[in-house]
Amino acid sequence: MRPSRESASLVFLTITAALLLTLLPAPAVLEPFKPYWVALVIIYWSLETRGIISLGLAFLVGLVLDILSGSLMGLHALSLVIMAFLVQRFRSRLRFFPPWQQALSVLGLLVNDRIILIWIIALLGEQLPTWKYWLPPLVGMALWPWLFLLLDRMRARTRRQKS
């Protein structure tokens, strides 16, 4: 099944918006609560479309995020590939649940992502982060139903305009 041009452009647009939201500076007090927008968007598109988000695209988006954020090359690429793989592997099970119940699975995916990142930080011998490091997965879980509904509405609008 080949993705339509409209859906591919919407995926590109939402991933670009997620990258910009990730790079957008937040006040110091809100910085620990900043969700991993790129991961949330990759999770959504992996769940809702088949064949648009490949592991290669997840890797490429992760490399772009690594370059833009100035982090270790491949850090986000590895975590997004693992996340996309897990979502694609359990896609049929995850789609069974409504968005508010999917939020718990999203929490598991985001915590898994944090574990991968902390493992790499430990391998590098850097100082381990504080407890605030674990807040973004909780915020991502709380935002998931709303983000899911927003992206679903955008996708439906694109399909209506197409027909």
N, C-alpha and C positions, 0 to 999 in steps of 0.2 A: 504494500500500500504506500503510495507516494503522497507526501504531505502537500497540501495545496499551497500556492504562493502566498495567499492571504494569511494562512495560519503561520507559515514560516516567517513572514514579515512581522506578525504580531508577537511571535516568540522572540525575534530579534529586538523588537521595541521594548518588550517587558524585561528582557535580560539587560539591555542597556540602561533602562530606568533603575533596575536593581543595582547595577554597578555604580551608578551615580548616587543612589541613596546610601550605598555602603561607603563611598568616599566623602559624602557630605559631612562636614564637621558638626559635632554636637556639643552642647555645653558640657563642661567637665562633670557636672553632677549627673547628666543623662548618658554620658558615654558608656558606662557599664551596662546600660539597658538597651543598647543599640542591637537590633536583631541582625542575623545573617541573611540579608535580603536575597542575595544571589542564590543561596541554598534553598530558600523558600520558593523562589520562582522555578528553580530547576526541579524541585520536588513536584510542584504543581504540573509543569509541562510533562514530566515523566509519567505522572499518574494519568493525566487526561488525554494525552495523545500517544499514539504508538508510532515510533519511527522518527519523530522529529528530534528528540533529545537522544543522541547516541552517546556512548562513552567517550568518543573522540571529541564531540562538541562540549561535553562537560569538562574534559581535560583542557580544551582550548579556552573556555571561559575561565577556568581556574588559573591558567597561565596569564591571561589578560588581567585578572584580579591580582595575581602576584606582582605583575609589572606595575600596575597602577598604585598598589598599596605599598610597594617597596618591601615586600616580605620575601622570605627565602623562596627562590624559584622552585616551583613544583609543590609547595606546601598546600595551597588551596586546590591546585590541580588534582593532587592525590585524594584529598578529602571529598571533592565534588565527584570524582570518578567512582569512588566507593559508595557515595550516597546515591548517585544515579543508578549504579548497579543494584543496590539493595531495593530501591523503589521499583525498578523494572522487574526484578526477581519476584517481588511480592505484590505486584501491581493488581492482580485480580483479587487478592484478599483485601488490600487497602481500599480499593474502589467500592467495596461492599458497604462500607460504613459511611454515615453522613459526616460532613466536615468537622463538626464539633467532637466526634469520636475519633476521626482521623488525627486530630490534634495530639492525641497521646502517642500515636505512631510517629508523628512529626517530632515530638519531644524526644523519642527514642533515637531517631535519626540524627537530630541536632546534638544530642549528648554523645552519640557515637562519633560524630564529627569532632567534638571537643576532645574526646579521648584520643583520637588519632593525632590531633594537633598537639596535645600535651605530651604524647609519646615522642613526637618529633622534637619538641622543645627539650625534653629530657635527654634525648640522644645527642642533641647539640651541646648539652651541658649548661644551658642557660637557666636562670632562676625560674622556678615554677611560679605560675601566677597565683593571685590571691583567690579568695572565695567568690569575688565579683566576676571571675572568669566564667562561672557557671550560670550567670543571670541571662545572657542572650538566648539560650535554648528555652528558658521559661517564657520569655517575652515572645519568642517565635511561636511557641505553642499557643499563647493567648491570642496572637494575631492571625493564626492560621485560618480559622473559620471565616474571618472578614476578608482576608487576602484571597482565599479560595472563591468566595462569592464575587468579589470584585473582578478577578481574572475570568471567572466563568461568565459573568455578565459581558465583559469585553469580548470574549470569544463568541458568545451568542450574537452580539451585535454585528460582529464581522461576518458571521455566517448568514445573517439576515440580509446584510447589504450585498452579499455575493449572489443571493438568489433573487 
